[in-house]
Amino acid sequence: MAKSIDRITLFKVAEEDIDEVLAQYKGLKEKALKDDQPYILRAYAQRTYPEARNQGFSICAHTSFASLEDFEYYDKECAVHKALKAVVGPKQSGMMMMYMDATPESRGS
């Protein structure tokens, strides 16, 4: 059985651009297709609370995939993700992305 994957992406975005960046994630799950089928399990982004520990990251985006193969497709080939990056890229002044095994067995207790 394939391991599901969670992807977390943090962005540093100026206050005046946050709503436009968040809008890029609306409907992402439905619009992104692989072999003419939706393949993203979950996709959303939201503002972070402003405080010193967030180091200026103002948006946290979360996407989930059924497999590492689906994650790789999103990361390297997905036209909808490329369009999202074309809008978000110029609006961010810093970005951090990480991905992890999302199966329940992989989580610490």
C-alpha positions in Angstrom: 0.0 0.0 0.0 1.3 3.5 -0.9 2.1 5.9 1.9 0.0 9.0 1.9 2.0 12.3 1.9 1.4 15.6 3.6 3.0 18.7 2.2 3.4 21.9 4.3 4.4 25.1 2.6 5.1 28.3 4.5 5.2 31.7 2.7 6.3 35.1 3.7 3.8 37.4 2.0 3.1 41.1 2.6 -0.3 41.8 4.3 -1.6 43.5 1.1 -1.0 40.3 -0.9 -2.3 37.7 1.5 -5.9 37.5 0.2 -4.7 37.0 -3.4 -2.3 34.2 -2.4 -5.0 32.5 -0.3 -7.4 32.7 -3.2 -5.0 30.6 -5.3 -5.7 27.6 -3.0 -9.5 27.8 -3.3 -10.7 25.0 -5.5 -7.1 23.6 -6.0 -8.2 20.1 -5.0 -10.9 20.1 -7.6 -9.0 21.9 -10.4 -5.8 19.9 -10.3 -6.1 16.8 -12.4 -3.9 13.8 -13.1 -5.1 11.4 -15.8 -8.2 13.6 -16.0 -9.1 12.9 -12.4 -8.7 14.9 -9.2 -5.7 13.5 -7.3 -5.2 15.9 -4.3 -6.8 14.6 -1.1 -6.9 17.9 0.7 -5.7 21.4 -0.1 -6.1 24.6 1.9 -4.1 27.6 3.0 -4.6 30.1 5.8 -3.0 33.0 7.6 -0.8 32.4 10.5 -1.1 34.4 13.7 1.5 37.1 13.8 4.1 36.5 16.5 7.9 36.2 16.8 8.2 32.4 16.5 6.7 32.3 13.0 9.8 34.2 11.7 7.7 36.3 9.3 5.9 33.4 7.6 2.3 34.7 7.1 0.7 31.8 5.2 0.7 28.1 5.8 -0.5 25.9 3.0 -1.4 22.2 3.5 -1.8 19.7 0.7 -2.3 15.9 1.0 -1.7 13.2 -1.5 -2.5 9.5 -1.7 1.1 8.6 -2.7 4.6 10.0 -3.2 4.0 9.6 -6.9 1.1 12.0 -6.7 3.2 14.4 -4.7 6.0 14.3 -7.3 3.4 14.9 -10.1 2.1 18.0 -8.2 5.6 19.3 -7.5 7.0 18.8 -11.0 4.3 18.5 -13.6 0.9 19.8 -12.5 -0.3 22.7 -14.7 -2.5 24.0 -12.0 0.4 24.1 -9.5 2.6 25.8 -12.1 -0.1 28.5 -12.5 -0.4 28.9 -8.7 3.4 29.3 -8.5 3.3 32.0 -11.2 1.0 34.1 -9.1 2.4 33.4 -5.7 6.1 33.4 -6.6 6.4 37.1 -7.2 4.4 37.9 -4.0 6.5 35.9 -1.6 9.7 37.0 0.0 10.5 33.7 1.5 9.2 30.1 1.3 9.8 26.8 3.1 8.3 23.5 2.0 8.5 20.1 3.7 6.7 16.8 3.1 6.2 13.8 5.2 4.6 10.4 5.5 1.0 11.0 6.5 0.1 7.4 7.5 -1.2 7.1 11.0 1.6 4.7 11.9 4.2 7.3 11.1 3.0 9.8 13.7 4.6 10.1 17.1 2.4 9.6 20.0 
